[in-house]
Structures are given as C-alpha cells and as structure tokens.
C-alpha cells in the first residue's frame, strides 16, 4: 500500500521515473495490475510511448476490472497520439464501454479522450459532440453523488418554560415567596431555611 501511494503521489506531481519504479515494485509484490494504466501513462511521461504500448499489450484486459480496462484504453490511446497515430488512437477507444447514451463513472473521461482524438483528426464538430457528452455525463454523475449523500438532521422542539408559582424573580430579590404552593423537589432558598429551623426545633 505504501508503494502504491508513493507511486500515485509521484505521478500526480509529474515525477514519472519515481512513479514507474514504485509501480513496478507494487506490481511485483502484490501481483495485481490495478495500476497498469498509470504505468502506461508514466512510460509516456518519461518519453517512451513505444514502451508504454508494450506494457499495455502485455496485460490480459479481460481479467481487469471495468474501470481499469477503460483507463488503460485511454492511456493506450494517448500513447498512439504521442507516436503521431491518431487513427489508431481512435481505435484504442472503440471498446464496449463506450456507450454515448449512458453515464457510467468512467464515461466522462472516456468521452473526453475520444473528443481529443477526433479534434486531432480534424473532426471538430464530432469532437464537440463527444465533449458535450462528457460534460453532460459528469454533471449527471455529480447529481447522483449529491443525491446519495446522507444528511442527518436533529430536530429539537423548543419548549417555553413558565416561572413556577412561588419562585423568586432575579430582578425582584426582595419579593416574598408563597410556599403554600407545591414547588420543585429542591425547593427555593426561603423554604429550605424554614425546613432547617423546623429540624432544629
């Protein structure tokens, strides 16, 4: 986990050489390909798009989780663009998960990547359509995330308390207290004093 965290952090700050080193170690220790797309992108970051494609092709994509498979397709498409192969970059994005009518968590990134490739190919109008789809999908997913948040609200009923009969007011300390009414169990200062005198008697 530490290796994976260091790799992601290094990638985020643009230290692709360190990211690659940590990703390789993470992969060797865990035996998992969860960060294969990050490895491909890191190879691109150090200026090796050819090597990036080799790393991506060496993985069995059918065994990858859907989101990882989509991220890998986007990274492979980017490597094709680095090599000046926009047609093949578009082919990398022709995957079953490319559904323009449904918004999945990976849809905004996938749609935006397709828009970038189409723009590179000079298909400006179609690129704009896919970018719009990316924006709409991101907005729709944002609304779903907002609706799924649970907000707890504590409702407090305010009860207005009235002064009990026989209770002295702080503003009128000299007022006599009528202790003939039933009072609080604790009593007021006047009634406590009378009870003490009775006890001594």
Steps between C-alpha positions, in 0.01 A plus 500: 500500500786736576660430162170563323442826689851627424455410132169684471643805677808503277281472191282786622799734537652395167788287630433221250832320552430457872140406424618225265748362750240485778231360270725217389579416861131513594412272210775252585401482868123491454476317168219738404451714189273760662738782406592383150354814339719712728803298390417560134453872563825516697688340210353774283611754759864396473479520121458132417162461322625184324576341835163623630322303227704189579406521869133542415493214249666261745192501725194279462233771476217254554627436852498867594218676683289712267624837625864389472438367149355837394788694655744274315323566169528875560871471586568284193317752283722773640811300416375466142457877483856543629619290206296704253245224440158668554311239297631219717446718807132510410495123459637456852185674628258280307415283798166356621494750788464789253125554538395856405152455645593393853717667762727267692774616740758461222290667229613865537867413462436259214280748311750782552787282374302419185427869452873580519588236240223614264623857530850379414350336191339829401145380568412808700120470504501136608767582758273773643213249522707255701628777726139603564421138585794501742371816671144367521618166642716677761206721603264203521743298710553802726126524564481129582789534746330798663170312533676203658642707784332438831439809710391451858286773650424512870163660561470677832163615631526823688289505816432834664534461876274704727603616846364267766277651768694607805833535312689822566590718208864598470395853418292527824708342777295657781165349397351258748453140401170321538604150614144371522516385137662172405851579389796329352652211700811706556306794642594867498732677750209619719340158540836333572565742784157431656556125479839537676339693786232230538768229514688681776174540696 
